[in-house]
Amino acid sequence: MPPKRGRAAAEAEDETVQLRRHKSATEEAFAELVCPITFSLPVDPVTAEDGNVYERSAIEEWLKQQHKSPVTNLAMGTRLQPALRVKNMIRAMVTSGALTGDKLDAWKLKLQEEEEVAEKLREAEAGDGWAMCILGAWYWLGQKGLAKDLVKAFEWFEKSHEAGHASGTGNLGGCYLHGVGVPKCLARGSMLLGEAAGRGSNSACYNLGRAYTKRHLGFPKDEKMARRYFSMVASAAIDDCTDDAKEEAATWLREHPAA
């Protein structure tokens, strides 16, 4: 029977060998999953006609320039298929911690964004008008991993308005004024924007003030009305305006004092 210390050393060495094998296998799997163009794990993986997996945006841009495989340099068509198994595999490996390193940053961000969207959906489904408004903004801008969809943006703003949230009302007015996800209607847009401003949305106040200063979207140039709404930005009950917009309103008021 070997000494106790020798057995422990042997077990430790065996464990080290196993860890090395596991690390080697993980690195090999990682190498197979990396996009040959970006050299990063694809967030939206697709399989091209050459049988390789790529980041969708990268291979689409490549194929606009040349119809050749980035890997084989042979002629290749433009058909791409979603690589759902690869996507699920990467998700599982990232979530479990099996993969680490800088190349995972995009995936970690994607998982975080998916969690944020899921949380907002839960809040919206529970009747939270502000959550509905945020979802509308994300769809309008194509943020948090959501594809830009103006119709869905309009629908979420409409739900927010119906839930009684002034920010949703103001954004719904913006949709009608700009024709976002709905046919343009300046009268309805103006009415909704005015309603939102009256209910305390400083974003709606800013947009109305700006419309009156710029003769924008059918509004007449009217300094008195612009001053009225810009003056409401700082004191409005609902702070849904950007800092840049607040500063623009304050600057205009300083430059255009009341007579």
PyRosetta script that sets phi, psi and omega in degrees:
from pyrosetta import init, pose_from_sequence

init()
pose = pose_from_sequence("MPPKRGRAAAEAEDETVQLRRHKSATEEAFAELVCPITFSLPVDPVTAEDGNVYERSAIEEWLKQQHKSPVTNLAMGTRLQPALRVKNMIRAMVTSGALTGDKLDAWKLKLQEEEEVAEKLREAEAGDGWAMCILGAWYWLGQKGLAKDLVKAFEWFEKSHEAGHASGTGNLGGCYLHGVGVPKCLARGSMLLGEAAGRGSNSACYNLGRAYTKRHLGFPKDEKMARRYFSMVASAAIDDCTDDAKEEAATWLREHPAA")
pose.set_psi(1, 126.9)
pose.set_omega(1, -178.8)
pose.set_phi(2, -67.3)
pose.set_psi(2, 155.0)
pose.set_omega(2, 177.3)
pose.set_phi(3, -57.9)
pose.set_psi(3, 154.6)
pose.set_omega(3, -178.4)
pose.set_phi(4, -58.8)
pose.set_psi(4, -41.4)
pose.set_omega(4, -179.7)
pose.set_phi(5, -62.8)
pose.set_psi(5, -38.7)
pose.set_omega(5, -179.5)
pose.set_phi(6, -65.9)
pose.set_psi(6, -38.4)
pose.set_omega(6, 179.3)
pose.set_phi(7, -65.6)
pose.set_psi(7, -43.2)
pose.set_omega(7, -180.0)
pose.set_phi(8, -62.7)
pose.set_psi(8, -41.0)
pose.set_omega(8, 179.3)
pose.set_phi(9, -64.3)
pose.set_psi(9, -40.0)
pose.set_omega(9, 179.9)
pose.set_phi(10, -65.1)
pose.set_psi(10, -41.2)
pose.set_omega(10, 179.0)
pose.set_phi(11, -65.4)
pose.set_psi(11, -39.6)
pose.set_omega(11, 178.7)
pose.set_phi(12, -64.2)
pose.set_psi(12, -40.3)
pose.set_omega(12, 179.8)
pose.set_phi(13, -66.0)
pose.set_psi(13, -39.3)
pose.set_omega(13, 179.4)
pose.set_phi(14, -64.9)
pose.set_psi(14, -40.0)
pose.set_omega(14, 178.4)
pose.set_phi(15, -64.3)
pose.set_psi(15, -39.0)
pose.set_omega(15, 178.4)
pose.set_phi(16, -63.4)
pose.set_psi(16, -42.3)
pose.set_omega(16, 178.7)
pose.set_phi(17, -61.7)
pose.set_psi(17, -43.2)
pose.set_omega(17, -180.0)
pose.set_phi(18, -63.4)
pose.set_psi(18, -40.9)
pose.set_omega(18, 178.6)
pose.set_phi(19, -63.8)
pose.set_psi(19, -39.7)
pose.set_omega(19, 178.9)
pose.set_phi(20, -64.3)
pose.set_psi(20, -41.6)
pose.set_omega(20, 179.0)
pose.set_phi(21, -63.7)
pose.set_psi(21, -42.6)
pose.set_omega(21, 179.3)
pose.set_phi(22, -62.5)
pose.set_psi(22, -44.3)
pose.set_omega(22, 179.9)
pose.set_phi(23, -63.1)
pose.set_psi(23, -41.3)
pose.set_omega(23, 179.8)
pose.set_phi(24, -63.5)
pose.set_psi(24, -43.1)
pose.set_omega(24, 180.0)
pose.set_phi(25, -64.9)
pose.set_psi(25, -39.6)
pose.set_omega(25, 178.8)
pose.set_phi(26, -64.0)
pose.set_psi(26, -43.0)
pose.set_omega(26, 179.9)
pose.set_phi(27, -64.8)
pose.set_psi(27, -37.4)
pose.set_omega(27, 177.6)
pose.set_phi(28, -65.2)
pose.set_psi(28, -42.8)
pose.set_omega(28, 178.5)
pose.set_phi(29, -63.7)
pose.set_psi(29, -40.6)
pose.set_omega(29, 178.7)
pose.set_phi(30, -59.3)
pose.set_psi(30, -45.6)
pose.set_omega(30, -178.4)
pose.set_phi(31, -61.7)
pose.set_psi(31, -34.1)
pose.set_omega(31, -179.1)
pose.set_phi(32, -72.6)
pose.set_psi(32, -26.8)
pose.set_omega(32, -175.7)
pose.set_phi(33, -88.9)
pose.set_psi(33, -18.9)
pose.set_omega(33, -176.5)
pose.set_phi(34, -67.9)
pose.set_psi(34, 136.6)
pose.set_omega(34, 177.5)
pose.set_phi(35, -67.5)
pose.set_psi(35, 129.3)
pose.set_omega(35, -179.3)
pose.set_phi(36, -65.6)
pose.set_psi(36, -13.4)
pose.set_omega(36, -179.3)
pose.set_phi(37, -96.3)
pose.set_psi(37, -49.0)
pose.set_omega(37, -176.4)
pose.set_phi(38, -89.7)
pose.set_psi(38, -17.9)
pose.set_omega(38, -175.6)
pose.set_phi(39, 58.7)
pose.set_psi(39, 30.6)
pose.set_omega(39, 175.5)
pose.set_phi(40, -131.6)
pose.set_psi(40, 163.3)
pose.set_omega(40, 175.8)
pose.set_phi(41, -65.9)
pose.set_psi(41, 128.6)
pose.set_omega(41, -179.0)
pose.set_phi(42, -71.4)
pose.set_psi(42, 131.9)
pose.set_omega(42, 176.6)
pose.set_phi(43, -81.1)
pose.set_psi(43, -34.4)
pose.set_omega(43, 177.0)
pose.set_phi(44, -124.4)
pose.set_psi(44, 75.2)
pose.set_omega(44, -174.1)
pose.set_phi(45, -72.3)
pose.set_psi(45, 140.2)
pose.set_omega(45, 175.6)
pose.set_phi(46, -134.2)
pose.set_psi(46, 152.8)
pose.set_omega(46, 175.7)
pose.set_phi(47, -100.3)
pose.set_psi(47, 125.1)
pose.set_omega(47, 179.8)
pose.set_phi(48, -90.4)
pose.set_psi(48, 176.4)
pose.set_omega(48, -176.5)
pose.set_phi(49, -68.7)
pose.set_psi(49, -14.0)
pose.set_omega(49, 176.1)
pose.set_phi(50, -86.4)
pose.set_psi(50, 2.3)
pose.set_omega(50, 177.3)
pose.set_phi(51, 86.3)
pose.set_psi(51, -2.1)
pose.set_omega(51, -179.8)
pose.set_phi(52, -95.0)
pose.set_psi(52, 156.3)
pose.set_omega(52, -179.2)
pose.set_phi(53, -99.7)
pose.set_psi(53, 133.8)
pose.set_omega(53, -177.6)
pose.set_phi(54, -133.6)
pose.set_psi(54, 163.0)
pose.set_omega(54, 166.2)
pose.set_phi(55, -71.5)
pose.set_psi(55, 129.3)
pose.set_omega(55, -173.2)
pose.set_phi(56, -53.2)
pose.set_psi(56, -51.8)
pose.set_omega(56, -176.2)
pose.set_phi(57, -61.4)
pose.set_psi(57, -35.3)
pose.set_omega(57, -177.9)
pose.set_phi(58, -69.8)
pose.set_psi(58, -46.0)
pose.set_omega(58, -177.7)
pose.set_phi(59, -73.4)
pose.set_psi(59, -31.7)
pose.set_omega(59, 176.6)
pose.set_phi(60, -63.8)
pose.set_psi(60, -42.6)
pose.set_omega(60, 178.8)
pose.set_phi(61, -66.1)
pose.set_psi(61, -39.7)
pose.set_omega(61, 179.0)
pose.set_phi(62, -60.9)
pose.set_psi(62, -46.0)
pose.set_omega(62, -175.5)
pose.set_phi(63, -71.8)
pose.set_psi(63, -16.2)
pose.set_omega(63, 172.9)
pose.set_phi(64, -69.1)
pose.set_psi(64, -28.6)
pose.set_omega(64, -176.6)
pose.set_phi(65, -91.5)
pose.set_psi(65, -36.8)
pose.set_omega(65, -176.1)
pose.set_phi(66, -157.5)
pose.set_psi(66, 144.5)
pose.set_omega(66, 180.0)
pose.set_phi(67, -98.8)
pose.set_psi(67, 58.4)
pose.set_omega(67, 176.8)
pose.set_phi(68, -131.8)
pose.set_psi(68, 150.1)
pose.set_omega(68, 178.1)
pose.set_phi(69, -70.1)
pose.set_psi(69, 132.3)
pose.set_omega(69, 176.3)
pose.set_phi(70, -65.5)
pose.set_psi(70, -19.8)
pose.set_omega(70, -177.1)
pose.set_phi(71, -92.9)
pose.set_psi(71, -49.2)
pose.set_omega(71, -175.0)
pose.set_phi(72, -97.9)
pose.set_psi(72, -18.5)
pose.set_omega(72, -176.2)
pose.set_phi(73, 67.9)
pose.set_psi(73, 14.7)
pose.set_omega(73, 177.3)
pose.set_phi(74, -93.8)
pose.set_psi(74, 158.8)
pose.set_omega(74, -179.5)
pose.set_phi(75, -57.6)
pose.set_psi(75, 140.6)
pose.set_omega(75, -176.5)
pose.set_phi(76, -148.9)
pose.set_psi(76, 141.8)
pose.set_omega(76, 177.2)
pose.set_phi(77, -76.4)
pose.set_psi(77, -178.3)
pose.set_omega(77, -174.5)
pose.set_phi(78, -103.7)
pose.set_psi(78, 4.2)
pose.set_omega(78, -177.9)
pose.set_phi(79, -72.0)
pose.set_psi(79, 131.3)
pose.set_omega(79, 179.5)
pose.set_phi(80, -125.9)
pose.set_psi(80, 140.0)
pose.set_omega(80, 178.5)
pose.set_phi(81, -119.6)
pose.set_psi(81, 134.6)
pose.set_omega(81, 177.6)
pose.set_phi(82, -57.4)
pose.set_psi(82, 130.9)
pose.set_omega(82, 179.7)
pose.set_phi(83, -96.4)
pose.set_psi(83, 75.2)
pose.set_omega(83, -172.8)
pose.set_phi(84, -66.4)
pose.set_psi(84, -37.5)
pose.set_omega(84, 179.6)
pose.set_phi(85, -64.7)
pose.set_psi(85, -40.7)
pose.set_omega(85, 177.9)
pose.set_phi(86, -64.2)
pose.set_psi(86, -42.5)
pose.set_omega(86, 179.9)
pose.set_phi(87, -61.5)
pose.set_psi(87, -44.0)
pose.set_omega(87, 179.5)
pose.set_phi(88, -67.0)
pose.set_psi(88, -36.3)
pose.set_omega(88, 179.1)
pose.set_phi(89, -65.4)
pose.set_psi(89, -45.6)
pose.set_omega(89, 179.2)
pose.set_phi(90, -62.5)
pose.set_psi(90, -43.4)
pose.set_omega(90, -180.0)
pose.set_phi(91, -58.1)
pose.set_psi(91, -45.3)
pose.set_omega(91, -179.0)
pose.set_phi(92, -64.7)
pose.set_psi(92, -40.6)
pose.set_omega(92, -178.3)
pose.set_phi(93, -70.3)
pose.set_psi(93, -37.6)
pose.set_omega(93, 178.5)
pose.set_phi(94, -69.2)
pose.set_psi(94, -45.2)
pose.set_omega(94, -178.1)
pose.set_phi(95, -63.1)
pose.set_psi(95, -39.3)
pose.set_omega(95, -177.7)
pose.set_phi(96, -76.3)
pose.set_psi(96, -15.3)
pose.set_omega(96, -177.6)
pose.set_phi(97, 87.6)
pose.set_psi(97, 7.4)
pose.set_omega(97, -179.8)
pose.set_phi(98, -66.4)
pose.set_psi(98, -28.8)
pose.set_omega(98, 177.9)
pose.set_phi(99, -110.1)
pose.set_psi(99, 136.7)
pose.set_omega(99, 177.8)
pose.set_phi(100, -137.1)
pose.set_psi(100, 166.7)
pose.set_omega(100, 176.6)
pose.set_phi(101, 119.4)
pose.set_psi(101, 172.4)
pose.set_omega(101, -175.7)
pose.set_phi(102, -64.3)
pose.set_psi(102, -29.1)
pose.set_omega(102, -176.5)
pose.set_phi(103, -68.4)
pose.set_psi(103, -8.2)
pose.set_omega(103, -178.7)
pose.set_phi(104, -92.3)
pose.set_psi(104, -2.9)
pose.set_omega(104, -174.6)
pose.set_phi(105, -55.7)
pose.set_psi(105, -45.2)
pose.set_omega(105, -178.3)
pose.set_phi(106, -63.6)
pose.set_psi(106, -38.8)
pose.set_omega(106, -179.4)
pose.set_phi(107, -70.9)
pose.set_psi(107, -39.6)
pose.set_omega(107, 177.9)
pose.set_phi(108, -62.3)
pose.set_psi(108, -39.9)
pose.set_omega(108, 177.7)
pose.set_phi(109, -64.2)
pose.set_psi(109, -41.4)
pose.set_omega(109, 179.9)
pose.set_phi(110, -61.8)
pose.set_psi(110, -45.0)
pose.set_omega(110, 179.3)
pose.set_phi(111, -62.5)
pose.set_psi(111, -40.6)
pose.set_omega(111, 178.5)
pose.set_phi(112, -63.0)
pose.set_psi(112, -43.6)
pose.set_omega(112, -179.7)
pose.set_phi(113, -65.7)
pose.set_psi(113, -38.7)
pose.set_omega(113, 178.6)
pose.set_phi(114, -62.9)
pose.set_psi(114, -38.6)
pose.set_omega(114, 177.8)
pose.set_phi(115, -65.5)
pose.set_psi(115, -40.0)
pose.set_omega(115, 178.9)
pose.set_phi(116, -64.1)
pose.set_psi(116, -43.9)
pose.set_omega(116, 179.5)
pose.set_phi(117, -64.0)
pose.set_psi(117, -43.3)
pose.set_omega(117, 180.0)
pose.set_phi(118, -61.7)
pose.set_psi(118, -40.5)
pose.set_omega(118, 178.7)
pose.set_phi(119, -64.7)
pose.set_psi(119, -43.4)
pose.set_omega(119, 179.4)
pose.set_phi(120, -65.0)
pose.set_psi(120, -36.9)
pose.set_omega(120, 177.9)
pose.set_phi(121, -64.3)
pose.set_psi(121, -41.4)
pose.set_omega(121, 177.9)
pose.set_phi(122, -61.4)
pose.set_psi(122, -43.7)
pose.set_omega(122, 179.6)
pose.set_phi(123, -65.6)
pose.set_psi(123, -41.6)
pose.set_omega(123, -179.9)
pose.set_phi(124, -64.5)
pose.set_psi(124, -42.5)
pose.set_omega(124, -179.7)
pose.set_phi(125, -66.6)
pose.set_psi(125, -22.1)
pose.set_omega(125, 177.1)
pose.set_phi(126, -85.8)
pose.set_psi(126, 0.3)
pose.set_omega(126, 175.5)
pose.set_phi(127, 100.6)
pose.set_psi(127, 11.8)
pose.set_omega(127, -179.3)
pose.set_phi(128, -77.7)
pose.set_psi(128, 109.4)
pose.set_omega(128, -177.5)
pose.set_phi(129, -66.2)
pose.set_psi(129, -32.9)
pose.set_omega(129, 179.0)
pose.set_phi(130, -67.6)
pose.set_psi(130, -40.5)
pose.set_omega(130, 177.1)
pose.set_phi(131, -62.1)
pose.set_psi(131, -39.5)
pose.set_omega(131, 177.2)
pose.set_phi(132, -61.1)
pose.set_psi(132, -42.0)
pose.set_omega(132, -179.4)
pose.set_phi(133, -64.8)
pose.set_psi(133, -41.4)
pose.set_omega(133, 179.3)
pose.set_phi(134, -63.5)
pose.set_psi(134, -42.6)
pose.set_omega(134, 177.1)
pose.set_phi(135, -60.4)
pose.set_psi(135, -40.9)
pose.set_omega(135, 177.1)
pose.set_phi(136, -60.0)
pose.set_psi(136, -42.8)
pose.set_omega(136, 179.8)
pose.set_phi(137, -65.3)
pose.set_psi(137, -39.8)
pose.set_omega(137, 179.1)
pose.set_phi(138, -63.7)
pose.set_psi(138, -40.7)
pose.set_omega(138, 178.0)
pose.set_phi(139, -69.6)
pose.set_psi(139, -35.9)
pose.set_omega(139, 180.0)
pose.set_phi(140, -63.5)
pose.set_psi(140, -42.0)
pose.set_omega(140, -175.4)
pose.set_phi(141, -95.3)
pose.set_psi(141, -9.2)
pose.set_omega(141, -176.5)
pose.set_phi(142, 68.5)
pose.set_psi(142, 47.2)
pose.set_omega(142, -177.3)
pose.set_phi(143, -108.1)
pose.set_psi(143, 169.5)
pose.set_omega(143, 177.3)
pose.set_phi(144, 58.5)
pose.set_psi(144, 33.6)
pose.set_omega(144, 177.5)
pose.set_phi(145, 79.4)
pose.set_psi(145, 1.3)
pose.set_omega(145, 178.8)
pose.set_phi(146, -88.6)
pose.set_psi(146, 137.1)
pose.set_omega(146, 176.6)
pose.set_phi(147, -68.5)
pose.set_psi(147, 140.8)
pose.set_omega(147, 179.3)
pose.set_phi(148, -60.3)
pose.set_psi(148, 123.9)
pose.set_omega(148, -177.1)
pose.set_phi(149, -145.2)
pose.set_psi(149, 101.2)
pose.set_omega(149, -174.7)
pose.set_phi(150, -70.4)
pose.set_psi(150, -29.7)
pose.set_omega(150, 177.6)
pose.set_phi(151, -67.2)
pose.set_psi(151, -44.4)
pose.set_omega(151, 178.1)
pose.set_phi(152, -66.4)
pose.set_psi(152, -35.3)
pose.set_omega(152, 176.9)
pose.set_phi(153, -59.5)
pose.set_psi(153, -48.5)
pose.set_omega(153, 178.7)
pose.set_phi(154, -58.8)
pose.set_psi(154, -43.9)
pose.set_omega(154, -177.1)
pose.set_phi(155, -63.2)
pose.set_psi(155, -40.2)
pose.set_omega(155, 179.6)
pose.set_phi(156, -71.2)
pose.set_psi(156, -36.9)
pose.set_omega(156, 176.6)
pose.set_phi(157, -65.1)
pose.set_psi(157, -39.1)
pose.set_omega(157, 178.9)
pose.set_phi(158, -64.1)
pose.set_psi(158, -41.8)
pose.set_omega(158, 177.7)
pose.set_phi(159, -63.5)
pose.set_psi(159, -40.5)
pose.set_omega(159, 178.7)
pose.set_phi(160, -62.7)
pose.set_psi(160, -43.0)
pose.set_omega(160, 177.1)
pose.set_phi(161, -60.6)
pose.set_psi(161, -45.6)
pose.set_omega(161, -179.0)
pose.set_phi(162, -67.1)
pose.set_psi(162, -25.9)
pose.set_omega(162, 176.9)
pose.set_phi(163, -79.5)
pose.set_psi(163, -5.3)
pose.set_omega(163, 175.4)
pose.set_phi(164, 91.2)
pose.set_psi(164, 17.2)
pose.set_omega(164, -179.8)
pose.set_phi(165, -94.0)
pose.set_psi(165, 126.1)
pose.set_omega(165, -175.4)
pose.set_phi(166, -62.7)
pose.set_psi(166, -34.1)
pose.set_omega(166, 178.9)
pose.set_phi(167, -64.1)
pose.set_psi(167, -39.5)
pose.set_omega(167, 176.4)
pose.set_phi(168, -64.3)
pose.set_psi(168, -39.0)
pose.set_omega(168, 178.3)
pose.set_phi(169, -62.3)
pose.set_psi(169, -45.4)
pose.set_omega(169, 179.6)
pose.set_phi(170, -63.4)
pose.set_psi(170, -43.0)
pose.set_omega(170, 179.7)
pose.set_phi(171, -69.8)
pose.set_psi(171, -33.7)
pose.set_omega(171, 175.3)
pose.set_phi(172, -63.8)
pose.set_psi(172, -39.7)
pose.set_omega(172, 175.2)
pose.set_phi(173, -60.8)
pose.set_psi(173, -40.4)
pose.set_omega(173, 177.2)
pose.set_phi(174, -61.7)
pose.set_psi(174, -36.7)
pose.set_omega(174, 178.2)
pose.set_phi(175, -62.1)
pose.set_psi(175, -44.2)
pose.set_omega(175, -179.9)
pose.set_phi(176, -69.2)
pose.set_psi(176, -36.5)
pose.set_omega(176, -179.0)
pose.set_phi(177, -67.8)
pose.set_psi(177, -35.7)
pose.set_omega(177, -176.2)
pose.set_phi(178, -101.9)
pose.set_psi(178, -5.7)
pose.set_omega(178, -177.1)
pose.set_phi(179, 70.2)
pose.set_psi(179, 43.1)
pose.set_omega(179, -178.7)
pose.set_phi(180, -96.3)
pose.set_psi(180, 105.8)
pose.set_omega(180, 179.0)
pose.set_phi(181, 74.7)
pose.set_psi(181, 4.9)
pose.set_omega(181, -177.5)
pose.set_phi(182, -159.1)
pose.set_psi(182, 150.6)
pose.set_omega(182, 176.1)
pose.set_phi(183, -57.4)
pose.set_psi(183, 140.7)
pose.set_omega(183, -177.8)
pose.set_phi(184, -63.5)
pose.set_psi(184, 135.3)
pose.set_omega(184, 176.3)
pose.set_phi(185, -146.5)
pose.set_psi(185, 99.3)
pose.set_omega(185, -175.0)
pose.set_phi(186, -64.8)
pose.set_psi(186, -35.8)
pose.set_omega(186, -178.3)
pose.set_phi(187, -65.4)
pose.set_psi(187, -49.1)
pose.set_omega(187, -179.7)
pose.set_phi(188, -67.1)
pose.set_psi(188, -39.4)
pose.set_omega(188, 179.1)
pose.set_phi(189, -61.8)
pose.set_psi(189, -44.8)
pose.set_omega(189, 179.8)
pose.set_phi(190, -63.5)
pose.set_psi(190, -41.1)
pose.set_omega(190, -180.0)
pose.set_phi(191, -62.9)
pose.set_psi(191, -45.1)
pose.set_omega(191, -179.1)
pose.set_phi(192, -66.9)
pose.set_psi(192, -39.4)
pose.set_omega(192, 179.4)
pose.set_phi(193, -65.1)
pose.set_psi(193, -41.5)
pose.set_omega(193, 177.6)
pose.set_phi(194, -64.7)
pose.set_psi(194, -38.2)
pose.set_omega(194, 178.4)
pose.set_phi(195, -64.0)
pose.set_psi(195, -43.0)
pose.set_omega(195, -180.0)
pose.set_phi(196, -63.9)
pose.set_psi(196, -41.3)
pose.set_omega(196, 179.0)
pose.set_phi(197, -63.4)
pose.set_psi(197, -42.0)
pose.set_omega(197, 179.5)
pose.set_phi(198, -65.0)
pose.set_psi(198, -25.8)
pose.set_omega(198, 179.8)
pose.set_phi(199, -93.6)
pose.set_psi(199, 6.0)
pose.set_omega(199, 169.6)
pose.set_phi(200, 103.8)
pose.set_psi(200, 14.2)
pose.set_omega(200, 177.2)
pose.set_phi(201, -83.6)
pose.set_psi(201, 114.1)
pose.set_omega(201, -178.9)
pose.set_phi(202, -73.4)
pose.set_psi(202, -19.8)
pose.set_omega(202, 173.8)
pose.set_phi(203, -66.7)
pose.set_psi(203, -42.3)
pose.set_omega(203, 177.7)
pose.set_phi(204, -65.9)
pose.set_psi(204, -39.1)
pose.set_omega(204, 177.2)
pose.set_phi(205, -60.9)
pose.set_psi(205, -44.0)
pose.set_omega(205, 179.5)
pose.set_phi(206, -62.5)
pose.set_psi(206, -46.9)
pose.set_omega(206, -177.4)
pose.set_phi(207, -63.2)
pose.set_psi(207, -36.7)
pose.set_omega(207, 177.3)
pose.set_phi(208, -70.0)
pose.set_psi(208, -42.4)
pose.set_omega(208, 177.3)
pose.set_phi(209, -59.6)
pose.set_psi(209, -42.7)
pose.set_omega(209, -179.3)
pose.set_phi(210, -67.1)
pose.set_psi(210, -38.8)
pose.set_omega(210, 179.2)
pose.set_phi(211, -61.4)
pose.set_psi(211, -38.7)
pose.set_omega(211, -179.3)
pose.set_phi(212, -76.0)
pose.set_psi(212, -23.6)
pose.set_omega(212, 177.7)
pose.set_phi(213, -83.8)
pose.set_psi(213, -30.8)
pose.set_omega(213, -173.1)
pose.set_phi(214, -101.1)
pose.set_psi(214, -0.7)
pose.set_omega(214, -173.4)
pose.set_phi(215, 53.5)
pose.set_psi(215, 53.6)
pose.set_omega(215, -169.9)
pose.set_phi(216, -104.0)
pose.set_psi(216, 141.0)
pose.set_omega(216, 173.8)
pose.set_phi(217, 54.2)
pose.set_psi(217, 40.4)
pose.set_omega(217, 176.0)
pose.set_phi(218, 85.4)
pose.set_psi(218, -2.3)
pose.set_omega(218, 177.9)
pose.set_phi(219, -79.3)
pose.set_psi(219, 141.8)
pose.set_omega(219, 176.1)
pose.set_phi(220, -76.6)
pose.set_psi(220, 155.9)
pose.set_omega(220, 174.6)
pose.set_phi(221, -73.8)
pose.set_psi(221, 122.2)
pose.set_omega(221, -174.0)
pose.set_phi(222, -150.4)
pose.set_psi(222, 100.5)
pose.set_omega(222, -176.5)
pose.set_phi(223, -64.4)
pose.set_psi(223, -33.9)
pose.set_omega(223, -179.8)
pose.set_phi(224, -63.5)
pose.set_psi(224, -45.0)
pose.set_omega(224, 178.9)
pose.set_phi(225, -69.8)
pose.set_psi(225, -38.0)
pose.set_omega(225, 178.0)
pose.set_phi(226, -61.2)
pose.set_psi(226, -43.7)
pose.set_omega(226, 180.0)
pose.set_phi(227, -63.6)
pose.set_psi(227, -38.9)
pose.set_omega(227, -179.9)
pose.set_phi(228, -59.7)
pose.set_psi(228, -50.2)
pose.set_omega(228, -175.6)
pose.set_phi(229, -76.3)
pose.set_psi(229, -38.1)
pose.set_omega(229, 176.7)
pose.set_phi(230, -63.7)
pose.set_psi(230, -33.3)
pose.set_omega(230, 178.8)
pose.set_phi(231, -68.1)
pose.set_psi(231, -24.8)
pose.set_omega(231, -178.9)
pose.set_phi(232, -81.2)
pose.set_psi(232, -16.0)
pose.set_omega(232, -175.5)
pose.set_phi(233, -59.9)
pose.set_psi(233, -47.0)
pose.set_omega(233, -174.9)
pose.set_phi(234, -70.6)
pose.set_psi(234, -27.2)
pose.set_omega(234, -174.0)
pose.set_phi(235, -107.1)
pose.set_psi(235, -0.7)
pose.set_omega(235, -176.7)
pose.set_phi(236, -62.3)
pose.set_psi(236, 148.6)
pose.set_omega(236, -175.2)
pose.set_phi(237, -70.6)
pose.set_psi(237, -31.5)
pose.set_omega(237, -176.5)
pose.set_phi(238, -108.5)
pose.set_psi(238, 115.8)
pose.set_omega(238, -177.9)
pose.set_phi(239, -92.8)
pose.set_psi(239, 89.0)
pose.set_omega(239, 179.6)
pose.set_phi(240, -122.2)
pose.set_psi(240, 25.3)
pose.set_omega(240, -176.6)
pose.set_phi(241, -109.4)
pose.set_psi(241, 149.8)
pose.set_omega(241, 178.1)
pose.set_phi(242, -75.5)
pose.set_psi(242, 157.6)
pose.set_omega(242, 178.3)
pose.set_phi(243, -62.3)
pose.set_psi(243, -37.0)
pose.set_omega(243, 179.3)
pose.set_phi(244, -62.9)
pose.set_psi(244, -40.3)
pose.set_omega(244, 179.6)
pose.set_phi(245, -67.0)
pose.set_psi(245, -40.2)
pose.set_omega(245, 177.7)
pose.set_phi(246, -61.2)
pose.set_psi(246, -42.5)
pose.set_omega(246, 180.0)
pose.set_phi(247, -66.3)
pose.set_psi(247, -38.6)
pose.set_omega(247, 178.0)
pose.set_phi(248, -61.3)
pose.set_psi(248, -42.9)
pose.set_omega(248, 179.4)
pose.set_phi(249, -64.2)
pose.set_psi(249, -44.7)
pose.set_omega(249, -179.1)
pose.set_phi(250, -64.6)
pose.set_psi(250, -39.9)
pose.set_omega(250, 179.3)
pose.set_phi(251, -64.2)
pose.set_psi(251, -43.2)
pose.set_omega(251, 179.6)
pose.set_phi(252, -61.6)
pose.set_psi(252, -42.4)
pose.set_omega(252, 179.8)
pose.set_phi(253, -63.1)
pose.set_psi(253, -38.1)
pose.set_omega(253, 177.3)
pose.set_phi(254, -66.2)
pose.set_psi(254, -36.1)
pose.set_omega(254, -178.3)
pose.set_phi(255, -82.7)
pose.set_psi(255, -12.9)
pose.set_omega(255, -178.9)
pose.set_phi(256, -132.3)
pose.set_psi(256, 67.4)
pose.set_omega(256, 179.7)
pose.set_phi(257, -65.6)
pose.set_psi(257, 153.0)
pose.set_omega(257, 178.3)
pose.set_phi(258, -64.6)
pose.set_psi(258, 144.1)
pose.set_omega(258, -178.0)
pose.set_phi(259, -69.3)
pose.dump_pdb("model.pdb")
